[in-house]
């Protein structure tokens, strides 16, 4: 990774001390990005914990359900993909959820130990502060999805679109995680409590995953689950990642046309996820802004 | 450099729940002064300091800090002030050095100056030995010192300290006081809030006493204590002879005519410039009158006494309003 310069353009000499404070906007993002990465490295527990459950799912599901589920997806016998290949994109999305769920915990922690206020009273741009923090979390998610993809390949999964597709799956995971990062931070501001934040976000993890196209094709699931799955963001994330994995249009709700086989599934799914990201991100930003100006009339 | 580090008139701040935390405060703090804002919990000290530090937007008032307007030039103010919150604010997952480095980067201290500045500050707060240890192992006093160091990275001409020694043992407190004096001697203006008259007395050139969101008295520490009228002699009386004891204490020949005598729950309280010298005379007089004295104590005036003298009523030790928390109303 290259090292952008931290202190911006000018380092004016001679003036009163107040004039020395000049960071470029990107410099400020970088300062906060570094801090959160350092904290992640200091606290590898969080990193590992948010990987453990998805890894357990990946191994157990493929071993326990592999043969049965293989039939439902028209598995290797029927000319379809192996269950490993089918499942890895879903686990990638699960990793994104688990990691994004911890985003709010970092915020609560900062509010509790005073760093939130400390940053607010500094001359740094507030959006740069949160951009830096989010960027560090996205980097973590990218690395974790990379680990899952590697593990999946070791277990026999195949990425149909090759290296470029693998990068695409990481990108899908990152775009997918945005709405959940927004959700987690909103929970954080609302509850101001680490446990409530993590429990609240984790409670949603299972219903979100199981009521989606993550583990089995929607056609073989009960009708009410199909209905819920159609409006479940996880379905869109999984479908996009799965299309890249299978090098096919794996959209279970709707496909576009004119973007190529894979693109027809990926493009509309990404559009849905980006809109969600804007909505949830907007709510989180509004709530953080209210929290940072306290309750003044 | 501006003549006044803080020049404010009519600061008002009302929270959205209707609490009028600050009700018309005027402040003129000349550059270089060590100014103290003294008052009990819930008096509006933290709200005032947060308003001056641009963390809260005032409901009304004309406020300039380092010559900049708090509303329209808040970023310029943030660049030119140091702020130490009431709650210790350090990132415990980072080392002392990393905490100070993050602060340097936050304030845009030029890259070439950083290492030197970090060492200088580690020396100033005596944390050089533990510079590369994580802050979660630090004692309360060490964390406070680290917090203070991070507020000084950009050599701000004005520093806000919000009850910086609350909860510290006397040794740690004295050490912090030394640092604050040192910074002030170097020309830094300091605005400090405190609940303790002793702290204000030790550090500040001038004090504003704040109560219910208003400044009720201001002046030098000695001037304020003079308003209390000297030292205080508490005498505990066994039975319900307090009224008689008060009569005896009020006799003009015992204390100076300016002495004030009050009946308290346990006996009498005499405030006088000569409490120490005339105390023995009073005790003898009480014994001669057959009043059973169970205890006595001569002490310097406390904040409570200053309030009593200034406002005529004792400080209500109510539960503090939750003004230090960043809260979102539901």
Interface residues (C-beta under 8 A of the other chain):
Chain A: X5 X6 X7 X8 X11 X16 X17 X18 X19 X20 X21 X22 X23 X27 X28 X31 X34 X35 X38 X39 X42 X43 X111 X113 X114 X115 X116 X117 X118 X119 X120 X121 X122 X123 X124 X189 X190 X192 X287 X290 X291 X292 X293 X294 X295 X296 X297
Chain B: X1 X13 X14 X15 X16 X17 X50 X53 X54 X55 X56 X57 X59 X66 X75 X76 X78 X79 X80 X81 X83 X85 X87 X88 X89 X90 X91 X92 X93 X94 X98 X102 X103 X105 X106 X107 X108 X109 X110 X111 X112 X134 X147 X150 X154 X155 X156 X157 X326 X327 X328 X329
